[in-house]
Amino acid sequence: MTRDPADAIALTGLAQAQDRYDAFLCDIWGVLHNGERNFAPAVEALRKLRRRGKAVTLITNAPRPQREVAEQLATLGIDADCFDAIATSGDVCAEAIAERAPGRPFHIGPERDWPVFAAAGALTTHDVAPVALADADFAVCTGLVDDTTETPTDYEDVLVACRAKNLPMICANPDLVVYRGDQLVYCAGALAERYEVLGGEVEQAGKPYAPIYRMAIGLLEQAWGKPLGVDRILAIGDAIHTDIAGAANMGLDSLLITQGIHRAELHGPASGLIDKEAYKQFVQNHGFAPVYRMDRLAW
């Protein structure tokens, strides 16, 4: 009997599927932490994978280089013993910035994301530090300056000004929104989406687009020590339009964590048991179906 793609295999723990795969790509925000605290069972699940000889690469739309992401993880109690490597959209963005040199970027986003420009500078002999809009050849959007209070409407004037100059934009984080603790905040992807509506050209650095997956799979293969077939890699994430769509585009099996970014849609406002009919409609509406689903990542 053929399984309905909208009916994912429900797992209570990753141990139920781990024998099927040699390597794992795991999202960070929403799966391993919420920006304020780690999810200890999820971290321990990755540790157990590595103890069993599996390769684990974290894959994230964080708009910063992997070293900064690793440092942030450490502050949240997520140590390097649960992963082999980290692939970040910040590293992909840095490569894209360097490729546009000697063009100069205009930055939309907070100062905490400036390490991406330093990473780009290490890849070229040209100066790629941000400049004023009037002097820019392209824009780099890493997020909202104050995502706790601002929304995309606060950026309409600057986006219109970028479009008037016909600046191409590199989006360092294709995520539209993310939970920080219990607060839903906007990400760079929401500004990039508006820029495209205005007719602007956008190059996306992270999930669900292929460049970050090529980087991540390359890191997995380094850890594994030989090439990996896509049928031996499982991608884990909590966002249907980035994690699950990206895995599908690359031909990878995926596991959707349902108590992440989509918890209100799938579990209701009280985050109770999953609504199976809501889940099926959700998957059909998005057009991407994970092979597995789990409330929260655990062993």
C-alpha positions in Angstrom: 0.0 0.0 0.0 1.4 3.4 -1.0 1.9 5.9 1.8 0.0 9.2 1.3 2.8 11.9 1.1 0.7 14.2 3.3 0.8 11.5 6.0 4.3 11.7 7.4 5.6 8.8 9.6 5.2 10.0 13.2 8.3 9.4 15.3 8.5 9.6 19.0 12.3 9.6 18.8 15.1 9.9 16.3 16.3 6.4 17.2 13.4 5.0 15.3 14.9 6.2 12.0 18.6 6.7 12.6 19.6 3.3 11.1 18.3 4.3 7.7 20.9 7.2 7.4 24.6 7.8 7.6 24.5 11.6 7.9 22.2 14.3 9.2 21.6 18.0 8.4 20.0 19.7 11.4 18.5 23.2 11.6 19.4 25.2 14.7 16.9 27.8 15.6 13.5 26.2 16.5 15.1 22.7 16.7 18.1 23.0 19.1 17.1 26.3 20.8 14.7 29.2 20.7 17.2 32.0 21.0 17.0 32.1 24.8 17.5 28.5 25.9 18.5 25.2 24.4 16.3 22.2 24.0 18.3 19.6 25.9 16.7 16.4 24.4 17.4 17.7 20.9 21.1 18.4 21.7 21.4 14.9 23.3 19.9 13.3 20.2 22.6 14.7 18.1 25.3 13.6 20.6 23.9 10.1 20.4 24.1 10.2 16.6 27.7 11.1 16.7 28.5 8.4 19.3 27.1 5.9 16.8 29.5 7.2 14.1 27.0 9.3 12.2 28.0 12.6 10.6 26.1 15.7 11.7 26.3 19.2 10.1 24.2 22.0 11.5 22.6 24.1 8.7 21.3 27.5 9.6 20.0 30.7 8.0 21.9 32.8 10.6 23.4 35.7 8.7 26.8 35.3 10.4 29.9 33.2 9.8 30.1 29.8 11.4 32.6 30.8 14.1 30.2 33.4 15.5 27.3 30.9 15.4 29.4 28.3 17.2 30.2 30.9 19.9 26.5 31.7 20.3 25.6 28.0 20.6 28.2 27.6 23.3 26.6 30.4 25.3 23.4 28.4 25.1 25.0 25.2 26.3 25.2 23.6 22.9 28.7 22.3 22.7 30.7 21.1 19.7 30.4 17.4 20.8 26.9 17.3 19.1 28.0 18.3 15.6 30.9 18.0 13.2 30.5 21.3 11.3 28.2 24.2 10.7 27.0 25.6 7.4 25.6 29.1 7.7 23.9 31.4 5.2 26.3 34.0 6.5 29.2 32.1 5.0 27.3 31.7 1.7 26.5 35.5 1.8 30.2 36.3 2.4 31.1 34.4 -0.7 28.4 36.2 -2.7 29.7 39.6 -1.4 33.3 38.7 -2.4 32.1 37.7 -5.9 30.6 41.1 -6.4 33.9 42.9 -5.5 35.1 45.5 -6.3 31.5 46.6 -6.0 30.6 48.0 -2.5 27.6 46.9 -0.4 24.9 48.9 1.4 23.9 47.1 4.6 20.4 46.7 5.8 20.5 45.1 9.3 22.0 45.3 12.8 25.7 45.9 13.6 25.9 42.5 15.2 25.9 41.0 11.6 28.9 42.9 10.5 31.2 39.8 10.8 29.7 38.7 7.5 31.6 41.6 5.8 34.8 40.7 7.5 34.4 37.2 6.3 33.8 38.5 2.8 36.9 40.7 3.1 39.0 37.6 3.8 38.0 36.2 0.5 39.0 39.1 -1.7 41.7 41.8 -1.9 39.1 44.5 -2.4 37.4 46.6 0.3 33.9 45.2 0.8 33.0 47.1 4.0 29.5 48.7 3.8 29.1 52.2 2.3 26.3 54.7 2.2 23.3 54.0 -0.1 24.4 56.8 -2.5 27.8 55.0 -3.1 26.6 51.4 -3.1 26.6 48.9 -6.0 24.4 46.4 -4.3 22.5 45.8 -1.0 23.0 43.2 1.6 20.1 42.5 3.9 20.8 40.6 7.1 17.7 41.5 9.0 15.9 44.2 10.9 17.9 46.6 13.0 15.6 46.1 16.0 13.5 43.0 15.3 11.8 43.2 18.7 9.9 46.4 17.7 10.2 46.9 13.9 8.2 45.3 11.1 8.9 45.3 7.3 6.7 48.4 6.9 9.4 50.4 8.8 11.8 49.6 5.9 9.5 50.7 3.0 11.4 54.0 2.3 14.9 52.3 2.3 13.6 49.5 0.1 12.1 52.0 -2.4 15.3 53.9 -2.4 17.3 50.8 -3.2 14.9 49.9 -5.9 15.2 53.4 -7.4 18.9 52.8 -7.7 18.2 49.4 -9.2 20.5 47.7 -6.6 20.5 43.9 -6.6 20.1 42.6 -3.1 21.8 39.6 -1.3 19.5 38.3 1.4 21.6 36.7 4.1 18.6 35.0 5.9 15.7 33.9 3.8 13.6 33.1 6.9 10.5 35.3 7.1 9.9 35.0 10.8 11.4 33.1 13.8 10.4 32.6 17.4 12.7 34.3 20.0 11.5 32.8 23.1 7.7 33.1 22.7 7.9 36.3 20.5 7.6 36.0 16.8 10.0 38.3 15.1 10.7 39.2 11.4 13.8 38.2 9.6 15.6 39.4 6.5 13.5 37.2 4.2 10.5 39.3 4.9 12.3 42.4 3.6 13.6 40.5 0.6 10.1 39.3 -0.2 8.9 42.9 -0.2 11.9 44.0 -2.3 10.9 41.4 -4.9 7.3 42.8 -4.9 8.8 46.2 -5.7 10.6 44.6 -8.7 14.0 44.3 -7.1 16.5 41.5 -7.8 17.2 39.2 -4.9 20.0 36.6 -4.4 19.2 34.3 -1.6 22.1 32.9 0.5 20.4 30.3 2.7 17.7 27.6 2.8 15.8 26.5 0.8 18.3 27.4 -2.0 21.0 25.1 -3.3 24.2 26.9 -2.4 23.9 26.4 1.3 23.0 22.7 0.8 26.1 22.2 -1.4 28.2 23.7 1.3 26.5 21.6 4.1 26.7 18.3 2.2 30.4 19.0 1.4 31.0 19.4 5.1 29.1 16.2 5.8 31.2 14.3 3.3 34.4 15.7 5.0 33.2 14.4 8.3 32.1 11.0 6.8 35.3 10.7 4.9 33.8 9.8 1.6 31.0 10.8 -0.8 27.4 10.4 0.5 24.4 9.4 -1.5 21.4 11.7 -1.0 19.4 8.7 0.1 21.6 8.4 3.1 21.1 11.9 4.4 18.2 13.1 6.6 17.5 16.8 6.9 15.8 18.0 10.1 14.0 21.3 10.5 10.9 23.1 11.7 10.1 25.4 8.7 8.2 23.9 5.8 9.2 26.7 3.3 12.9 26.5 4.1 14.0 23.3 5.8 11.5 20.9 4.2 11.3 22.7 0.8 15.1 22.8 0.6 15.5 19.2 1.4 12.9 18.3 -1.2 14.7 20.4 -3.8 17.9 18.5 -3.1 16.3 15.1 -3.1 16.8 14.5 0.6 14.5 12.9 3.1 13.3 15.2 5.8 11.9 15.3 9.3 9.6 18.2 10.3 9.7 19.3 13.9 6.1 20.4 14.4 6.4 22.3 17.7 8.7 24.9 16.1 7.7 27.8 13.9 4.4 26.2 12.8 3.3 25.1 16.3 0.2 27.4 16.3 -1.0 26.1 13.0 -0.3 22.4 13.8 -0.9 22.1 17.5 -3.3 25.0 18.2 -2.8 28.0 20.4 -2.3 25.9 23.5 0.5 23.8 21.7 -1.3 20.6 22.6 -1.5 17.4 20.6 -1.0 17.7 16.8 -4.2 18.2 14.8 -3.8 15.5 12.2 -6.3 17.0 9.8 -4.7 20.5 10.1 -1.3 18.8 9.5 -2.5 17.2 6.3 -4.1 20.4 5.0 -0.9 22.3 5.9 1.3 20.0 3.9 -1.0 20.0 0.9 -1.2 23.8 1.0 2.6 24.1 0.9 3.3 21.4 -1.6 6.2 19.8 0.3 5.8 16.7 2.4 8.4 15.5 4.9 9.0 11.8 5.3 8.8 12.0 9.1 7.3 14.3 11.7 8.0 14.7 15.4 6.8 17.1 18.0 10.2 18.0 19.2 13.6 16.5 18.4 14.5 13.8 20.9 16.2 10.4 20.9 
